[in-house]
Amino acid sequence: MSSCIRAVLISAVGLLIAMRPSFAWQGTATARIGEGATSAPVIDQVVRDLCGKRVAILGESPTHGFGQVLELKTAIARRLIDECHYTAFFIESGAYDFLRIQKTLKAGGRIDQSAVAAAIGGLWANREVEPLIPFLVERARRGSVVLGGLDDQLGRGTYAQQRMAFDLVEPLAADDKQRCLAILQRHLLWQYDDAAPYSRKDNALLLGCLDTMARVRDSGRVANQYELAMIENLRRTLARDFREDTIAGVDPRTRDFNDRDRSMYENFDWLMSRLPETTRVIVWTATPHAAKTLRGIPGQEGKVSLGSYIRRRFAAEAFALGFSEYSGSYAMGRQPARALVAAPPNSLEGQLFAHGEVGPRYLDASQLRALGNIPGRVLGVDFTAATWSDVFDGLVVFRDEHPAHPVP
């Protein structure tokens, strides 16, 4: 299936966490979603470190199935918006539905929770993230938060899959409209089979229609920034389906990762260029994309992450937050739960919980630096040795994780 449809501690730990406000931040004793007795202090510490930044990049395992991580991220995002003047929320979901949402709001229309839930997509269709939906809808309706999608891939059951083709072909001449609508719908609805699989010819026809649609919209007769952005995203994701050139020694997975993260940054840049210079933005993504750099990670040295582009642009005004787990379980979507191998004693997680601590722990930048090079379960479910302070500005580690709870 094409990428269009695949929606694919040593002694320093004992130190007290530094409580250094970097912005005019006021804490609160009010209980909030995700802020239980053990997690509330960690959320306070994270919010203090993020409050004065321009970009807060919130990672998570690429399996997207860690319930406590998602619950904590939801609580952090809400507080950054309510307390720290963050006014934009960009997520690693398809750009298309969010462009439609922006267009609707700009025209004075209304959006509902189902539209935002569909835009965010099935990866985060769970109870832990569910409270974030009405929160974002209410803020977007009143214009205090701008919502954006960063990915060029398409999700199932979205506006992009079901209705976008009709909007994109609208300004075309009758013959081109009918032809390109059929070509787009066949692909977006994945109407291929073994007898007639998706081929280079289909890919060329799709790209040809995108060129035609872009020319018409650029001609001055019909100009719309949102549809043009959709066309450009489709062009980038389709370009990865069939490679015409090869580069010796380059891992195809690394190349796909780099192309996708570069595309996500182009969407980030497009969104930021339309917002005030002082905008503070939350970026919700997977930890490998959030990383400041992956150059020091064995086997991933050639990957160039979204977070690295953001870091290059915003320097210390950007903050990349990672997550990890000592033990527990997780689940990918609605798949059965899988057990995590307990962290070995020599790992970051093993040393952090060596004395039986229960609640989550937060390591700030100075504590991460003090650890040096150490194995950690920071980029997925496996352990990798790295100097994690080079990769993240802060790290939250849970003692016992559990799977996210899918929304029925």
C-alpha positions in Angstrom: 0.0 0.0 0.0 1.4 3.4 -0.9 2.5 6.0 1.7 -0.6 8.0 0.8 -2.9 5.5 2.5 -0.6 4.2 5.1 -1.1 6.3 7.8 2.7 4.6 8.9 20.6 7.3 36.9 23.6 7.5 38.2 24.2 10.0 41.0 22.8 12.9 39.1 19.4 11.4 39.3 19.3 11.9 43.0 19.5 15.6 42.6 16.5 17.7 43.2 14.8 18.9 39.9 15.7 22.5 39.3 12.6 24.7 39.5 13.6 27.6 37.3 10.8 29.6 35.8 11.8 30.9 32.4 8.6 33.0 31.9 6.1 34.8 34.0 4.3 31.6 35.0 1.8 31.0 37.7 1.3 27.5 39.1 -2.1 26.2 40.2 -3.3 23.8 42.8 -6.5 23.0 40.8 -6.7 19.4 39.8 -6.6 18.9 36.0 -6.9 16.1 33.5 -3.8 14.0 33.7 -2.6 15.5 36.9 -2.8 12.7 39.5 -1.0 12.7 42.8 2.2 11.4 41.2 2.1 13.1 37.8 1.2 16.7 38.9 4.7 17.6 40.1 6.2 16.4 36.9 3.8 18.4 34.8 4.6 21.5 36.9 8.3 21.0 36.2 7.8 20.4 32.5 5.5 23.4 32.1 8.0 25.6 34.0 10.8 24.6 31.5 8.5 25.1 28.4 6.6 28.2 29.4 9.1 30.7 28.0 9.9 28.9 24.8 8.7 29.6 21.3 8.3 26.0 20.2 7.5 23.1 22.5 8.0 19.8 20.7 6.3 17.0 22.6 7.4 13.5 21.6 6.1 10.0 22.2 7.0 6.5 21.2 6.5 5.9 17.4 4.1 3.1 18.4 1.7 5.8 19.7 0.3 3.3 22.2 1.6 4.5 25.6 -1.4 5.7 27.7 0.3 7.7 30.5 2.5 9.5 27.9 -0.6 10.6 26.0 -2.4 11.6 29.1 0.5 13.7 30.3 1.0 15.3 26.9 -2.7 16.3 26.9 -2.3 17.9 30.3 0.9 19.7 29.3 -0.6 21.0 26.0 -3.7 22.4 27.8 -1.6 24.2 30.4 0.8 25.7 27.9 -2.2 27.2 26.1 -4.0 28.4 29.2 -1.0 29.5 31.2 1.9 30.2 28.9 0.3 32.0 26.0 0.9 29.3 23.4 -1.4 30.1 20.5 -0.7 27.4 17.9 -1.0 23.6 18.0 0.6 21.6 15.1 0.3 17.8 15.1 1.9 15.0 13.1 -1.3 14.3 11.2 -2.4 15.0 7.6 -2.2 18.7 6.7 -5.3 18.5 4.5 -8.1 18.4 7.0 -6.4 21.1 9.1 -6.1 23.3 6.0 -9.8 22.8 5.5 -10.5 23.8 9.1 -8.4 26.9 8.7 -10.3 27.9 5.5 -13.6 27.3 7.2 -12.8 29.4 10.2 -11.3 32.2 8.1 -14.6 32.4 6.1 -16.5 32.7 9.3 -17.8 29.2 9.4 -17.9 26.9 12.4 -16.1 23.6 13.1 -17.2 20.8 15.3 -15.5 18.2 17.4 -15.9 15.5 14.8 -14.0 17.5 12.2 -11.0 18.1 14.6 -11.1 14.5 15.8 -11.0 13.2 12.2 -8.2 15.6 11.4 -6.1 14.4 14.4 -6.7 10.9 13.2 -7.0 7.3 14.5 -3.5 7.1 16.0 -4.8 9.4 18.8 -8.4 8.2 18.9 -8.2 7.2 22.6 -9.5 8.2 26.0 -6.2 9.8 27.0 -6.3 12.4 24.1 -10.1 12.7 23.9 -10.3 15.6 26.4 -8.0 17.6 24.1 -10.6 17.7 21.3 -13.3 20.0 22.8 -10.5 22.1 24.4 -8.9 22.8 21.0 -12.2 23.2 19.2 -13.3 25.9 21.7 -10.0 27.8 21.4 -10.0 27.5 17.7 -13.5 28.8 17.4 -12.7 31.9 19.4 -9.5 32.5 17.5 -7.1 32.0 20.4 -5.4 28.9 19.0 -4.5 28.0 15.4 -4.6 24.3 14.5 -2.3 22.8 11.9 -1.3 19.4 10.5 2.3 18.7 9.6 2.2 15.4 7.6 1.7 15.0 3.9 0.3 11.5 4.3 -3.5 10.9 4.1 -5.6 9.3 6.7 -8.7 7.1 6.3 -12.1 8.5 7.0 -11.0 12.1 6.6 -12.1 15.0 4.5 -8.9 14.4 2.5 -9.9 10.9 1.6 -13.6 11.6 1.0 -14.2 15.1 -0.2 -10.9 16.9 -1.0 -10.7 15.6 -4.6 -14.0 17.4 -5.5 -12.7 20.7 -4.1 -9.3 20.4 -5.9 -10.8 19.8 -9.3 -13.5 22.4 -9.1 -11.8 25.2 -11.2 -10.8 22.8 -14.0 -12.4 22.8 -17.4 -15.2 20.1 -17.7 -13.1 17.4 -19.4 -10.1 17.8 -17.1 -12.4 18.0 -14.1 -14.0 14.7 -14.8 -10.8 13.0 -15.8 -8.8 14.2 -12.7 -11.6 13.5 -10.3 -11.7 9.9 -11.4 -7.9 9.6 -11.1 -7.8 11.2 -7.7 -10.7 9.2 -6.3 -9.3 5.9 -7.5 -6.2 6.6 -5.5 -7.6 8.3 -2.4 -10.2 5.5 -2.0 -7.6 2.9 -3.0 -9.6 1.4 -5.8 -6.7 -0.8 -7.0 -6.6 -4.6 -7.0 -4.3 -7.5 -7.9 -5.4 -7.3 -11.5 -4.8 -3.6 -11.7 -2.3 -2.5 -9.0 -1.1 0.9 -8.3 1.6 1.6 -10.8 4.1 4.2 -12.1 1.6 5.1 -14.8 -1.1 5.8 -12.1 1.5 7.9 -10.2 2.3 9.9 -13.3 -1.4 10.5 -14.0 -1.9 11.8 -10.5 1.1 14.1 -10.6 0.0 15.4 -14.0 -3.5 16.3 -12.6 -1.8 18.1 -9.7 0.3 20.1 -12.1 -2.9 21.1 -14.0 -4.7 22.1 -10.9 -1.8 24.1 -9.6 -1.5 26.0 -12.9 -5.1 26.9 -12.9 -5.0 28.2 -9.4 -1.7 30.1 -10.0 -3.1 31.7 -13.2 -5.0 34.3 -11.3 -8.4 33.0 -12.3 -8.6 30.9 -9.2 -6.2 31.4 -6.3 -6.5 29.8 -2.9 -3.7 29.3 -0.5 -5.3 26.3 1.2 -6.0 24.3 -1.9 -2.5 25.1 -3.3 -1.0 23.8 0.0 -3.0 20.6 -0.3 -1.8 20.1 -3.9 1.8 20.6 -2.8 1.4 18.1 0.0 -0.1 15.5 -2.3 2.8 16.2 -4.7 5.4 15.5 -2.0 3.8 12.3 -0.8 3.3 10.9 -4.3 6.9 11.7 -5.2 8.0 9.1 -2.6 6.0 6.2 -4.0 8.2 5.4 -7.0 11.9 6.4 -6.9 13.4 7.3 -10.3 16.9 7.7 -8.9 18.9 5.8 -6.4 21.8 6.9 -4.2 24.5 4.3 -3.4 24.8 3.5 0.2 21.6 5.3 1.3 19.1 3.2 3.3 15.7 3.6 1.7 14.1 3.8 5.1 16.4 6.7 6.1 15.7 8.4 2.8 11.9 8.1 3.3 12.2 9.4 6.9 14.2 12.4 5.7 11.9 13.2 2.9 8.9 13.0 5.2 10.5 15.1 8.0 11.6 17.7 5.5 8.0 17.8 4.2 6.7 18.2 7.8 9.1 21.1 8.3 7.9 22.7 5.1 4.4 22.6 6.5 5.6 23.9 9.8 7.3 26.8 8.0 4.2 27.5 5.8 2.0 27.7 8.9 4.5 29.8 10.9 4.8 32.3 8.0 1.2 33.1 8.4 1.3 33.8 12.1 2.6 36.7 14.2 6.3 36.7 14.8 5.9 36.1 18.5 3.6 33.0 18.2 4.3 30.2 20.6 3.6 26.8 19.1 3.1 23.2 20.4 4.4 20.5 18.1 2.8 17.1 18.9 4.7 14.3 17.2 6.6 11.0 17.7 9.9 11.1 19.5 12.2 10.3 16.5 10.7 13.3 14.7 11.0 15.5 17.8 14.7 14.9 18.4 17.1 17.8 18.2 19.5 15.5 16.3 19.8 11.8 15.6 23.4 11.9 14.5 24.6 10.2 17.7 22.1 7.3 17.6 23.6 4.0 16.4 21.9 3.1 13.1 20.1 6.4 12.7 23.1 8.7 12.0 21.8 9.6 8.6 18.3 10.7 9.7 17.4 14.4 9.7 14.5 15.0 12.0 11.8 17.6 12.0 13.1 18.7 15.4 16.6 19.3 13.9 15.2 21.8 11.4 13.2 23.6 14.2 16.3 23.6 16.4 18.4 25.1 13.7 15.9 27.9 13.2 14.9 28.7 16.8 18.0 27.5 18.7 17.4 27.6 22.5 13.9 29.0 22.0 12.8 25.5 21.0 12.5 22.7 23.5 12.3 19.0 22.6 10.7 16.8 25.3 11.2 13.0 25.2 9.5 10.2 27.1 10.5 6.7 28.3 9.4 3.9 30.5 11.0 1.5 33.0 8.4 -1.3 32.5 4.7 -2.0 31.8 2.9 -2.6 28.5 1.7 -0.8 25.4 -0.6 -1.4 22.4 -0.6 -0.2 18.9 -4.1 1.0 18.1 -6.6 -1.8 18.9 -4.0 -4.5 18.8 -3.4 -6.7 21.9 -1.2 -5.3 24.6 2.5 -6.1 24.5 4.7 -6.3 27.5 7.8 -4.1 27.8 11.0 -5.8 28.9 12.0 -4.4 32.3 14.8 -1.9 32.0 18.3 -3.4 32.8 20.1 -2.0 35.8 22.7 -0.2 33.7 20.1 1.8 31.7 18.9 5.3 32.3 15.5 3.9 33.4 17.0 1.2 35.5 19.1 3.6 37.5 16.3 6.1 37.8 14.0 3.6 39.5 16.7 1.6 41.3 15.2 2.4 44.8 11.6 1.5 44.1 10.2 4.9 43.2 6.7 4.8 41.8 5.7 8.0 40.1 7.0 9.5 36.9 10.3 11.4 37.0 11.4 14.4 35.0 15.1 15.0 34.0 15.9 18.5 32.9 18.8 19.4 30.6 21.5 19.6 33.2 20.5 16.2 34.6 20.5 14.6 31.2 24.0 16.1 30.5 25.3 14.6 33.8 24.3 11.1 32.6 26.6 11.1 29.6 26.3 8.2 27.2 23.8 5.6 28.6 21.3 3.0 27.3 17.7 4.2 27.2 14.3 3.3 25.9 13.8 6.8 24.5 13.1 6.3 20.8 10.8 3.3 20.8 10.5 0.1 22.8 14.2 -1.0 22.4 17.2 0.2 24.3 19.9 2.3 22.6 23.0 3.9 24.1 23.3 7.6 23.4 24.1 10.9 25.0 20.5 11.8 25.4 21.2 15.5 26.3 22.2 15.9 22.6 18.9 14.5 21.5 16.4 16.1 24.0 16.2 19.1 26.3 14.1 17.1 28.9 12.9 13.6 29.5 9.9 12.2 31.4 10.3 8.6 32.5 7.4 6.5 33.8 7.8 3.6 36.3 5.0 1.4 34.9 3.3 2.3 31.6 0.0 1.0 30.3 -1.7 0.9 26.9 -3.8 3.8 25.6 -7.6 3.1 25.8 -9.2 3.3 22.3 -12.4 5.3 21.9 -15.2 2.8 21.1 
